[in-house]
Amino acid sequence: MGLYEQLIHVLNFMAPAWGLALFCAICARGMTRLGLPRAAWRVRTQVWVNGVLGVAVLLAGLLLWGVDGKMATWGALVLASGTCQWLMCQAWRR
């Protein structure tokens, strides 16, 4: 496998984490109309924090089970990203 293929594999491994991070930040911005407090952090910072956390969760799942794409890892990714976004929006103060 060449360098190009390895790069594609790494980017495809990280894509769900970064996609979910972007989705969480954009949805949180839109939820301010429904009563969710507006995050004090900028959207770009929220995406970075959620993206790095998501990649860490995916790496932990890969190291724990030895394979990529287990449903438990995906569930942990969603739970971690949602919890992180909830904390950044300070929704517990509501």
Buried (B, 14 or more C-beta within 10 A) or exposed (E): EEEEEEEEEEEEBBEBBBEBBBBBBEEBBEBEEEEBBEBEBEEEEBBBBBBBBBBEBBBBBBEEEEEBEBEEBBEBBBEBBBEBBBEBBBBEEE
